[in-house]
């Protein structure tokens, strides 16, 4: 019985995570004030956009085939 209740609660919690609707400020709350130098406050969608520094594009090319490693001058055996 407890197993059924716990599974039902888990299913209910997962179903609640899937609700998708537009974000909007609460009825009694407002958006933050506009940044310095801007006359109109940003919209909710503008506030949700990521800064390029927050999510940079990947520009590192992965190795696609086995390559011999170059000699590492700092790869020394332990002293002693």
FIROTOR-436208 format. One record per atom (N, C-alpha, C, O, CB): residue in one letter; x, y, z. Coordinates in steps of 0.001 Angstrom, whole numbers, plus 500000, padded with zeros to 6 digits. Glycine has a CB too. Example, Ala and Ser with C-alpha at 12.3 -4.5 7.8 and 13.67 -1.06 7.14 Angstrom:
// FIROTOR-436208
A513190494310507800 A512300495500507800 A513200496700507800 A514236496681508465 A511308495527509046 S512850497750507080 S513670498940507140 S512900500030507870 S513409501138508039 S514084499402505725 
// end
This chain:
// FIROTOR-436208
X500826498808500000 X500000500000500000 X500872501259500000 X500630502191499233 X499059499997501213 X501880501277500860 X502746502460500907 X503529502600499603 X503852503705499168 X503717502379502108 X503821501475499002 X504531501512497729 X503664502173496661 X504152502981495870 X504935500090497291 X502389501830496640 X501467502432495681 X501323503936495920 X501295504717494969 X500097501751495763 X501235504330497160 X501092505756497485 X502354506511497085 X502269507605496528 X500803505952498999 X503523505939497363 X504763506624497002 X504918506719495482 X505398507733494977 X505969505895497611 X504522505683494753 X504579505742493291 X503589506769492745 X503894507470491781 X504291504357492687 X502424506861493344 X501443507840492908 X501947509258493160 X501770510137492317 X500110507613493623 X502566509483494301 X503120510807494599 X504260511152493642 X504379512293493198 X503618510867496055 X505086510175493330 X506179510396492386 X505634510731491001 X506136511642490342 X507089509157492315 X504627510014490560 X504024510280489259 X503376511659489230 X503453512358488220 X502991509205488920 X502744512053490320 X502125513371490396 X503185514469490355 X502995515495489702 X501280513494491672 X504295514253491047 X505370515244491053 X505988515371489659 X506290516481489220 X506453514864492086 X506176514263488968 X506731514317487619 X505758514967486639 X506185515662485716 X507092512915487143 X504478514754486824 X503490515369485940 X503455516876486138 X503221517620485185 X502099514771486186 X503681517328487341 X503671518767487609 X504871519453486988 X504803520641486675 X503645519030489107 X505971518732486802 X507163519331486200 X506971519609484719 X507706520413484146 X508364518424486399 X506013518969484094 X505854519089482660 X504966520225482209 X504776520406481007 X505327517842482132 X504413521000483130 X503537522084482702 X504352523175482035 X505365523624482572 X502748522653483891 X503908523596480872 X504622524614480109 X503654525735479774 X502625525519479133 X505251524017478816 X503996526914480210 X503221528091479859 X504145529290479906 X505241529212480460 X502005528278480809 X503718530382479338 X504534531584479308 X504758532112480714 X503864532080481559 X503882532654478436 X505961532595480944 X506279533177482235 X505772534607482290 X505838535342481304 X507791533125482502 X505274534986483435 X504787536344483640 X504993536688485106 X504987535798485957 X503280536489483224 X505175537970485411 X505318538337486819 X504017538102487568 X502945538076486962 X505749539804486955 X504102537933488862 X502910537753489683 X502043538997489609 X502506540065489209 X503288537445491145 X500796538853489994 X499848539964489875 X500281541172490703 X500142542308490251 X498456539515490308 X500803540941491908 X501175542067492764 X502641542466492612 X503087543409493266 X500891541726494208 X503393541776491772 X504813542078491593 X505025542709490216 X504197542569489315 X505682540791491752 X506137543394490079 X506468543998488791 X507870543556488391 X508616542995489193 X506370545554488854 X508205543820487146 X509539543490486664 X510554544424487308 X510180545491487795 X509609543582485120 X511829544048487321 X512840544932487907 X512932546249487132 X512512546322485976 X514215544234487931 X513475547276487764 X513580548564487071 X514518548461485878 X515369547572485827 X514070549657488033 X514365549365484921 X515231549298483728 X516683549588484094 X516943550335485037 X514751550298482649 X517625549010483364 X519033549284483626 X519370550740483318 X518624551436482628 X519923548347482801 X520485551173483835 X520909552556483641 X521094552837482156 X521774552085481457 X522216552845484415 X520494553911481680 X520628554281480290 X519531553744479395 X519532554015478194 X521926553822479789 X518604552997479944 X517504552457479150 X516197553030479685 X515965553033480894 X517490550894479187 X515345553513478784 X514123554177479217 X513029553184479589 X512348553361480599 X513626555102478130 X512856552138478779 X511768551195479046 X512305549948479742 X513430549527479471 X511049550808477736 X511516549354480636 X511989548135481307 X512029546960480334 X511201546884479427 X511085547795482510 X512980546044480509 X513046544877479619 X511851543951479841 X511300543881480940 X514360544103479841 X511469543256478800 X510366542302478912 X510855541024479583 X512054540834479783 X509764541987477521 X509918540159479926 X510280538896480575 X511145538042479656 X512091537405480120 X509018538119480985 X510838538019478368 X511630537222477423 X513042537773477275 X513990537002477128 X510944537182476057 X513196539089477311 X514526539679477233 X515346539338478472 X516557539132478386 X514427541196477065 X514684539282479617 X515398538932480847 X515832537466480860 X516807537108481521 X514520539220482061 X515102536619480125 X515432535192480106 X516520534848479102 X517075533751479163 X514202534387479799 X516843535751478179 X517892535473477206 X519240535420477909 X519532536242478779 X517902536537476085 X520059534447477525 X521372534297478136 X522378535228477491 X522347535471476285 X521849532858478030 X523259535737478310 X524363536552477851 X525340535631477106 X525488534475477502 X525061537294479048 X526006536093476050 X526957535215475348 X528056534671476266 X528563533575476028 X527595535968474190 X528425535405477292 X529437534898478211 X528878533808479120 X529633532969479611 X529999536035479051 X527568533809479351 X526958532805480217 X526843531460479514 X526921530417480163 X525584533269480677 X526659531467478201 X526545530228477433 X527370530357476167 X526810530555475089 X525061529907477093 X528694530250476272 X529528530420475082 X529357529254474108 X529008528140474499 X531000530555475483 X529607529535472851 X529551528480471849 X530793527613471965 X531865528095472331 X529425529070470424 X530646526363471659 X531778525455471743 X532635525630470498 X532152525471469377 X531307523980471895 X533891525954470696 X534776526143469563 X535997525232469637 X536954525412468884 X535212527586469484 X535969524271470529 X537080523348470677 X536806522143469781 X535771521489469907 X537273522920472173 X537721521863468896 X537539520733468013 X538028519466468711 X539149519416469217 X538283520953466677 X537197518472468731 X537564517214469367 X538488516420468454 X538444516551467231 X536309516391469713 X539314515606469066 X540191514743468263 X539356513622467676 X538552512994468364 X541370514167469118 X539558513390466410 X538738512390465743 X539483511095465473 X538866510097465101 X538215512941464458 X540781511092465650 X541534509862465440 X542681509823466455 X543051510847467029 X542074509770463966 X543220508660466661 X544302508517467630 X545540509244467132 X545916509143465964 X544616507028467889 X546157509971468034 X547367510702467696 X548410510424468773 X548085510245469947 X547087512232467561 X549650510393468352 X550730510230469319 X550871511513470119 X550786512613469573 X552066509868468615 X551088511358471417 X551276512533472251 X552672513088472064 X553631512348471847 X551026512203473720 X552767514402472151 X554068515035472075 X554816514777473379 X554207514514474416 X553933516555471797 X556147514857473312 X556956514656474494 X556680515772475502 X556732516953475157 X558452514603474127 X556385515392476755 X556089516360477806 X557333516527478671 X557717515586479366 X554861515909478665 X557976517697478653 X559201517881479447 X558930517882480953 X559869517734481735 X559882519185479054 X557696518042481376 X557385518067482806 X556947516708483332 X556695516567484529 X556305519087483082 X556853515716482473 X556477514365482894 X557732513649483363 X558323512870482616 X555779513575481734 X558141513911484603 X559381513363485148 X559089512218486101 X558023512191486716 X560184514452485862 X560011511271486239 X559793510186487206 X559897510750488624 X560497511807488822 X560826509027486996 X559324510062489607 X559410510550490984 X560853510555491480 X561680509737491076 X558541509691491908 X561121511502492367 X562474511583492942 X562674510439493943 X561730509953494566 X562703512970493640 X563949510026494072 X564195509032495110 X564862507892494605 X565144506958495356 X562992508607495749 
// end
